């Protein structure tokens, strides 16, 4: 094995990926090794590593493997444009993290001054932390969500109303109501109006949120929304 080729085990160790993931990439035709040893073992070249870096970058930007495969097979694909997008995304994450640092510093100052922070302040920080690490939200979407989370956190009546609606959806689901039941539909219309007032009903934002929570289902539990409740609400809203 030369210094310009890597076995699958060595490549996995160097990149932090799993051998299983690399086998999967090979199986679906996303990344196949350029060479094999006489014994039939995979050997990855420098060009293979370059392609792997592009795959990882596209995954970090929120693309699925099927989409990545189509992008890399596109004759017009420009690796330099991919790096530009990744740098832009990173710049946005840095700005978000700096703002998160300021919010954490505010919590720290609360404790230093002997004041108790309320629960919603902690929840807002946790939500921002989750959004900052997610590849599925654009910088503009994160900014909008952050503003809405903070605004909702300072509006106790609105916050309590949202939680009551979530409890209502949960009760209707547990009672065996169908998504098109009149009671469910009435609550779905109220929820839809509330989300529109908070500017959280944007289709692009909804798609980004769905992709994030599909891969991070536990994040939804912060809001008391598990998979079953989310699917129930989604079906009900689709019928309004």
C-alpha positions in Angstrom: 0.0 0.0 0.0 1.5 3.4 -1.1 1.3 6.6 0.9 -1.2 7.8 -1.7 -3.7 5.1 -1.1 -5.7 4.1 2.0 -7.5 0.9 3.0 -11.1 1.2 4.2 -10.1 0.7 7.8 -7.4 3.3 7.7 -9.6 5.7 5.9 -12.4 5.3 8.4 -9.9 5.9 11.3 -8.5 9.0 9.6 -11.8 10.6 8.7 -13.9 9.6 11.7 -16.4 7.8 9.5 -17.4 4.2 10.0 -16.4 1.3 7.8 -20.1 0.5 7.6 -20.8 4.0 6.1 -18.1 3.6 3.5 -19.4 0.2 2.6 -22.8 1.7 2.2 -21.5 4.5 0.0 -19.8 1.9 -2.2 -23.0 -0.2 -2.4 -25.2 2.7 -3.5 -22.7 3.9 -6.1 -21.9 7.1 -4.2 -18.2 6.5 -3.6 -16.4 3.4 -4.8 -12.6 2.9 -4.4 -10.4 3.4 -7.4 -8.2 0.4 -6.7 -8.2 -3.0 -5.1 -5.4 -5.1 -3.6 -4.5 -8.5 -5.1 -6.6 -9.9 -2.2 -9.6 -7.9 -3.2 -9.4 -5.3 -0.5 -10.5 -1.8 -1.2 -7.9 1.0 -1.7 -8.9 4.6 -1.8 -6.9 7.2 -3.8 -6.4 10.9 -3.3 -9.1 11.5 -5.8 -11.4 9.3 -3.8 -10.6 11.3 -0.7 -11.5 14.5 -2.5 -14.8 13.1 -3.5 -15.4 11.9 0.1 -14.8 15.4 1.3 -17.4 16.7 -1.1 -19.9 14.1 0.2 -19.3 15.0 3.8 -19.6 18.7 2.9 -22.9 18.2 1.1 -24.2 16.2 4.1 -23.3 19.0 6.4 -25.3 21.4 4.2 -28.3 19.1 4.7 -28.5 17.1 1.5 -29.6 13.5 1.5 -27.4 10.8 0.0 -29.7 10.4 -3.1 -29.4 14.2 -3.7 -25.6 14.1 -3.2 -25.3 11.4 -5.7 -27.2 13.4 -8.3 -25.2 16.5 -7.6 -21.8 14.8 -7.9 -22.9 13.1 -11.2 -24.0 16.5 -12.6 -21.5 17.6 -15.4 -22.0 21.2 -14.2 -20.9 20.4 -10.6 -18.4 23.0 -9.3 -16.3 21.9 -6.3 -15.3 25.5 -5.7 -19.0 26.6 -5.4 -19.5 23.8 -2.8 -16.6 25.2 -0.7 -18.1 28.7 -1.0 -21.5 27.4 0.2 -19.8 25.6 3.1 -17.8 28.7 4.1 -21.0 30.8 3.9 -22.8 28.2 6.1 -19.9 28.2 8.6 -19.9 32.0 8.8 -23.6 31.9 9.6 -23.0 29.3 12.3 -20.2 31.4 13.8 -22.6 34.5 14.0 -25.3 32.3 15.6 -22.8 30.9 18.1 -21.6 34.4 19.0 -25.2 35.4 19.7 -25.7 32.2 21.7 -22.6 33.2 23.7 -24.2 36.5 24.6 -27.4 34.8 25.7 -25.4 32.4 27.9 -23.5 35.3 29.3 -26.8 36.9 30.2 -27.8 33.8 32.1 -24.4 33.8 33.8 -24.8 37.4 34.9 -28.2 36.5 36.3 -26.6 33.9 38.6 -23.7 36.2 39.5 -26.1 38.8 40.6 -28.0 36.3 42.8 -31.0 36.3 40.5 -32.8 33.1 39.4 -33.4 32.6 35.7 -36.8 31.2 34.7 -37.2 28.0 32.8 -38.1 29.6 29.5 -34.7 31.3 29.4 -33.0 27.9 29.6 -35.3 26.4 27.0 -34.6 29.3 24.6 -30.8 28.7 25.0 -31.3 25.0 24.4 -33.4 25.6 21.3 -30.8 28.0 19.9 -28.0 25.4 20.6 -30.0 22.8 18.7 -30.6 25.1 15.8 -27.0 26.3 15.6 -25.7 22.8 15.1 -28.4 21.8 12.6 -27.4 21.7 8.9 -31.1 22.0 7.8 -31.8 25.7 8.7 -30.4 28.6 6.8 -29.0 31.6 8.7 -32.1 33.6 8.0 -34.4 30.8 9.3 -32.3 30.5 12.5 -32.5 34.3 13.0 -36.3 34.2 12.5 -36.8 31.3 14.9 -34.5 32.9 17.5 -36.5 36.1 17.4 -39.8 34.2 17.7 -38.6 32.0 20.5 -37.4 35.1 22.4 -40.6 36.9 21.8 -42.7 33.9 22.8 -40.6 33.6 25.9 -41.5 37.1 27.0 -45.2 36.6 26.3 -46.4 34.4 29.1 -50.0 34.3 27.8 -49.0 33.3 24.3 -46.6 30.7 25.6 -49.3 29.2 27.9 -51.7 29.2 25.0 -49.4 27.2 22.8 -48.8 24.7 25.5 -52.6 24.3 26.1 -53.1 23.7 22.4 -50.4 21.0 22.4 -52.1 19.4 25.4 -55.3 19.6 23.5 -53.9 17.8 20.5 -52.4 15.2 22.9 -55.8 14.6 24.6 -57.6 14.3 21.2 -55.0 11.8 20.0 -55.3 9.7 23.1 -59.1 9.8 22.9 -58.8 8.1 19.5 -60.0 11.1 17.4 -59.3 11.1 13.7 -57.4 14.0 12.1 -60.5 15.1 10.3 -62.7 15.0 13.4 -64.5 18.4 13.9 -62.9 19.0 17.3 -59.4 18.2 15.9 -60.0 20.5 12.9 -61.1 23.4 15.1 -57.9 23.1 17.2 -55.8 22.7 14.0 -57.2 26.0 12.6 -56.4 27.7 15.9 -52.9 26.3 15.8 -52.4 27.4 12.2 -53.5 31.0 13.0 -51.1 31.1 15.9 -48.2 29.8 13.8 -49.0 32.3 11.0 -49.0 35.2 13.6 -45.6 34.0 14.8 -44.4 33.7 11.2 -43.5 30.1 11.7 -45.8 28.7 8.9 -43.4 29.5 6.1 -43.2 26.3 3.8 -39.4 26.5 3.6 -39.1 26.7 7.3 -41.5 23.8 7.8 -39.5 21.6 5.4 -36.3 22.5 7.2 -37.9 21.7 10.6 -39.2 18.4 9.3 -35.8 17.3 8.1 -34.2 18.4 11.4 -36.6 16.6 13.6 -36.6 13.5 11.4 -32.9 13.1 12.3 -33.2 14.6 15.8 -36.5 13.2 17.1 -35.5 13.8 20.8 -35.3 17.6 20.1 -39.1 17.6 19.7 -39.5 16.4 23.3 -38.3 19.8 24.5 -41.7 21.0 23.3 -43.6 18.0 24.5 -44.0 16.7 20.9 -43.1 13.1 20.1 -43.4 11.4 16.8 -47.0 10.2 17.2 -48.2 13.6 18.2 -46.3 15.4 15.4 -47.8 13.1 12.8 -51.3 13.5 14.2 -50.9 17.3 14.1 -49.4 17.2 10.6 -52.4 15.2 9.2 -54.9 17.4 10.9 -53.2 20.6 9.6 -53.1 19.1 6.1 -57.0 19.0 6.2 -57.6 22.6 7.3 
